[in-house]
Amino acid sequence: MKSVLLGRIRRKEATIGIVGMGYVGLPLALVFAQAGFRVIGFDVDPEKVESINRGESYLEDVPSEVLAPLVAPRVPRLDNDSVRSNVLSATTDFAMLSECDAVSICVPTPLRKTGDPDISYIVTVSEQLGHHLHTGMLIVLESTTYPGTTTEVILPRLQGNGSRLTIGEDFFLCFSPERVDPGRTDWTTKNTPKVMGGVTPNCLEVGRTLYESAIERVIPVSSTEAAEMVKLLENTFRAVNIGLVNEVLLMCDRLGLDVWEVIEAAATKPFGYMKFTPGPGLGGHCIPIDPLYLSWKLKTLNYRARFIELASEVNTAMPRYWAQHVQDALNEAGKPLKGSRVLILGVAYKKDVSDWRESPALDIIHLLEEKGAQVSYHDPHVPSRFHEGHSFTRVESLTEALPTADCVVIVTDHSAYDWTMIQEQSALLIDTRAVTRHSQPTENAPAPVY
């Protein structure tokens, strides 16, 4: 069956299924469709499915003008009266998995409130695939998870239900971690190198062949466990180094030093140093979460991942540090935090995107409101949101909101903001990103607090 599937992939006759049409799945579906494969996107959200089938994108990284031609039916060729079906379509009907030659799983893997991994989405999809698994099928897990998930969670569910299919001969299973950084245009799904590990050598060969048909470079590793560990190392590296500079910020605060001066000077060293910057805390779908998957897995082996736990402790404490900073700054200005109007600028987890998952801005808002502040926010990318039982209302006019706020807090440094204007119009400014550090406001503008 390997040779048959490889032939279908090389001739672009294979049908590719992508489960989960979010920040990872939709760009991946686009790349495979652009390479000439028929692609079916699966999602439980009917609004996303309908949007895709209309050719309307809901992600900044996928322009509608790029998506629409792949969804629209193709014009018949002069030498062939039959109309080719659309290359990309989406559905909520998971029974259509049986039509797919290959399926990539791109579902969320959040943390539970207890800090334990929540792989319920992976389990659900695996069970669905178990019902529709057929000879000559490739399954690739892309969702970030702990080492061993592919073989310990997915494989048994594929081989259940009385299946007599043999892994590596009748069907194939791989892990290839997503490397999506929303908002980037230099490194995309197509040109970012892709790590791939297979349960067997045949699995790796099939998975690598498929992905090399659409992605510029695939990096093979010895096993699915190694590929799972690669992803966790990448994001643990970032989490630990961000935790380090966040702690350096706290140290400089105690020592009366300007942490940004120290960081900028250190960054002039041409070797042996990589610049990381402090901020309000970690956010997004990877860095705050992925290292804790590794920490959890190691606990089951009676090993404590001390670097990960310490970095997480420092990073998760940053929203509280900045909320206290707001209270202290207001106190210096002779105002209590309780009853003061605080305007948060930016609730997305990073600049120039609308993704607010795990954003530290949400924690800062909750903490300030617990202390009695009247908190509002402005974000050009994020409309009003509902989070943990709380409705966040966006102010529509920044120019009207700035002069009426007792304190303005810069949390996300969107490019659309005019930092000089913001500094000039703010009575009190807390800048968690140091973006106003080199601005040139008028003389009567307040000095920002970092």
N, C-alpha and C positions, 0 to 999 in steps of 0.2 A: 504493500500500500504506500510505502514511502515514495517509490518512484512515480506512482500515479499522481500523488499529491504534488510532488516537486514539478511534475510536468504541467499540471494545471496552474501552479503558481508562475512558472516561467512563461507560459503562454498568456498570462493575465486572464485566465478563465475561472480562477478561484473566486468565490464569494466570501467577502470578509465581514464579520460581525463585530461591532464595537459595543460593549455593554457599559453604559454610563456616558451620557452626552454632556459632560461638564468641561472644565478647563483642560483636562487631559484628553478625554475621549473625542470631543468634536474636532480639535485640531488634528488628531491622529486619523480620524475618519476622512478628513479633507485631504491629507497627504496620500492615503491609499487610493482615494478616488481620483486624485490628480495623476497618480501613477497608472491609472487605467483599469483598476479593479472595480467590480460591483461591490458597494459597501452598504450594509444595513446597520443603522444605529438603533440601539435598544435603550429605552429609558422608561422609568415608571411615571415620569411627569408628562402628562399629555400636552401641556402647554409647550414644553420644549420640543416634543415630537411634531406638533402642528407648526411651530415656528420653523423648524428645519425643512419640513415638507413644503412650506411656502417660500423657502429660499431666504428667510430672514434670520440673521444671526443675532444671538443675545450675548455674545462675547466680543470684547474689544479686539482680541487677537484673531478673530475670524471675520473679515469684512463680508457683508451681505453680497457685495458685487462679486466676490470670489466664490461664495457658497452657491448662489442662485444658479449659475450655469451648470453646476454639477447635479442639481436637483431637477432642473427642467428636462422634459423629454427631448431626446436627440432628434434632429431633423433627418429624415430618411436620405440615404445615399442614392445617387442617380442610377447606380447599377443594382440597387436592392430596394424593393418596394416596402420591405418591413421596417417599421420604426423601432429603433433600439430603445429599450427602457432607460429611465434615468439611472445615472451612475450611483448616486447617493440618495438614500431614503431613510426614514426613521419610523419606528413603530413601538407600541407598548405591548405587542403580542410576542411573548417570548417563545411561543411555539415555532416561530420562524427561525429559531436557532438551528433547527434541523436542516435548513437550507444552506447553512454556512459551511464552508470548507475550513475556515479558521475563525477563531473568536478571541478578541483581546478584551480582557476584563479591566475596566478603568473606573471602578466604583470607589466611593469615599471609605477611608479607614480612620475614623475619628477616635478620640479617647473618651472613655466613660468618665463620669464625675469622680470616680475613685482613682483615675489615672491609669486604669487597665485598658489594653487595646480592645476596641470594638470592631471585630471582623465580621459582624452579622451580615453586612452586605455581601462580602465575599462568600460566606456560607450559603446565603440564599441563591446567589448566581451559580455557585457550584452545584447545588441541588437541582436547579433548573437545567444546567448543562448535562447532569447525570441522566435526565429523562430524554434528552435529545442527542446524546452522544452517538456518533455513527463511525463506521470504519472510514479511515482516511481523514480524520479531523485533527486540527491543531488548536490547542488552547494556550494562550499566553496571558499570564497575570502581570498587570502593570501597576496595580495598587500597592503603595508602600506598606510593608508589614514586617514582622519579625522573621529571622532566619528559621526556615523549616515549614513555613505556612504552605508553600506550594505542594510539598510532598506529604505533609501531615494533615492538612485540611482539605485541599482541593482533590488530590489524587484519590483518597478513599471514597469520596463522594462520586467521582467519575466511575470508579470501579464497582460501585454499589449497584443496587437494583438488579442483581443477578447478571451483570454484564460479563461477557466472556472475552471482551476485547483486551489485548495485551499492550501495555505501555511500551512505546518505542517501536512497535511493529504495526499495530492496528490503529492506534491514535498516539498523539504526541503532545507533550506538556512542557512549557518553558516559563521562565520568569524574566521579564525585561523591565526594569524600573523606569517609571516616567521621570523626565528631567525638564519639566515645564516651569518656566519663570514668567508669569503673566506680565504683559507690558513690554517685553523685550522684542526688538525687531532684528537684532544682529544674530542671535541664536534662537532658532525656531525648532519645531518638531523635526523638520526635514534635515537640517544641517547639524543638529546637536548629536554627537556620537552616542550610540545606543548600546548599552551593555546587555548581553543575552546569556542566560544559562539554561541548560536543558536537563531534564531528569535522566535522560540517556543520551549517548552520542547522536543517535538518530533524531531525537527530539531537537537537539541543538542544531543539527544540519537543516532540518525543516524550518525551524523558527528563524534561523539566520537567513536562509534563502528568501523567505517571505519579506522580512524587514529590509533586507538589502535591495529588494525590488522597489522600495519607496523611500528609504532613508539613506543618506549618503555614506554613513560609516557605522558598522556594527562591530562591537568589541566582544568576542566570545570569552566566557569564563568557564571554569571546570564543572560547575553545578548550579542548581537553582539557589542553594543556600549561599553560595559565594556571591551571586548576583543580588540576592536580598541584602546581604551584608554591605555590598558596595553602596547601595542607596543610603543605608543608615550611617555609614561612615561619612559620606558627603555632607549630610545635613547635621550630623553630630559635630563635625569639624566647624561648621558655621555657628552652631548654637554655643559651643564651648568658647570660641573666640569672641562672640558677641557678649557672652557672659563675662569674659575677662575684661573687655573694655568698659562694660557697664560697672564692674567693680572698680576699675581704675577711676571712673567718674566719681564714684562714692569716695574713694580715697582722696582724690584731688579736692573734692568738696570739703573734706575734713582738714586737708593741708593748706587750704586757701589758694590752690593753684587752678589755672585755667586748663581744663582737660583738653579742650580743642587745640590750644596752643601746643600742648605736649604731643598730641596725636599727629598734628600736621608736621611738627618738627621731626618726629620719629619716622614719618612716612617718606622723608627725603632720603633715607638709607636705601641704596639701590640693591641690596641683597639681604637675605635673612630676616625680612620683615614684610608682612602683608597687612595692609591697612583695613581695620574694622572700626566702625564708629558706634558710640553708645546711642541710646534713644529711649523711647517710652516703654519698651518691652517688645517681645516677639509676637508676630502675627502670621497669618497665612495658613495654608493647607499642609505645610511640611515641617519647617524648622521648629515650631513649638511642640510638635507632636512626635515626629519620627524618632528622635533620640530616646524618647520614653518607651517606645516599642522595644528597643534594644535593651534598655534598663530592665524592663519587665521580664523579657526572655531570660536575661542573666540571673534574675532572682530565682527563677525556677531551677537554675543550676547552682544555687547557693553561692552566687558571686554578686558583689555589690559594685555597680558601675559608678564609682565615686565622682569622676569628672562630670558625667552626665547629670547626676543628681545635684551636684553643687552648682553647675551652670544653670540648671532649671530653677533652682532656688533663687539665684541672683536675678535671673531674667524675669521671673514671675513676680518679683518684689518691686520691679521698676514702676509699674503704674501707681503703687502706693507711695513710692518716693516722690513722684511728680505731683500727686494729689496733695501730699504734705507741702511740697514746694509752693503750690498755689495758695494754700492756707497761710503759709509763712509770709509770702509776698503781700497778700491782702492785709495781714496783720501789720506789716511794716508800713503800709499805706493808711493804717488807721481804720480798717474795715474788717468786720468779722466775716468768715466764710459763710455762715448761716445767713441766708437771705440775699447774698451777693449774686449778681448775674454773671455767669461764666460762659464764655463762648468757645467751643472746641472747633478748631480748624482742621478738618480731615479726620474721617473715621475709617477709611480704607486702611488695610494693613501696610500698604506700600504706596509710593507715589504713582500717580497717573493710571491707577486701575480702580475698578469698582468693587473688588473683592474685599469684604470686611470680615471674613472668617477668622476667628481667634484674634481680632484686632485689639491691641492694648487700649485703644481709644474707648472701647466699650467698658473696660474695667475702670478707667479713669473717670468716666461719666458716672458709673454706679457708685464709686467711692465718694465723689464730690456730692452727689445727691444724698447719700447716706449722712453726710455732714450738714445737710440743709441748704446747699447751694441750688440756685435756679439755673439749670444747665440746658443750653441749646447747642446745636452744631451746624456747621456749614461744610459741605463737601460737594464740589462740582460733579463728582462721579457717582455719588451715593444718595439716592432719594431717601425719604423717610423709611425707617425700618422698625421691625418688631423683634425684640430680642429678650429671651428669658422673662416673658410676661410683661415687658416694658416697651412702650412705644417711644421711639426716638423721632423727634420732629425736626426736619431741616429748615433753617431760615433761608428764604429764597433770595433776599437782598443782603449781600455782605456789607455793602456801603452803609446801609441803614442799621445793621446789627452791630457793627464795630463801635460806633460812638456811644451806644447805650450799654455796652458791657463793662462791668467793673474789672473783669480780667479776661484776657484772650490767651488761649493756650494752643500753640502750634503743635499738633501731633503728627500729621502727615504732610510732607513737603511737596504738595502737588505743583507741577510746573505752571499751572494756570494762575497761581497766586502772585500778586504784586507785593513783594515783601516790604518794599519801602513804603508803599501806601498803607499797608497793614500796620507797620510800626508807627507811622505818623497818626493814624486814626485810633490807636489803642491807648486807653488810659493806663493799663498795666499789661505787660506782655511776658508770657512764659514760653520760651522757645526750646522744645525738647530735641530739636534737630539741628540747632545752631545755624539755620539758614539765613538769619538776619545778621549774622556775625559781621559780615563785610558790607552790609547795605549802607546807604548814605541818606538817612532821613534828615528832616529839618532839625534845627538845634533844640526845639522844644519837644521833640518826640521822646518818649520814655526809653530808657536803656533796657533792652530785653534781659530777662533773667534766664540763665541756662541751668 
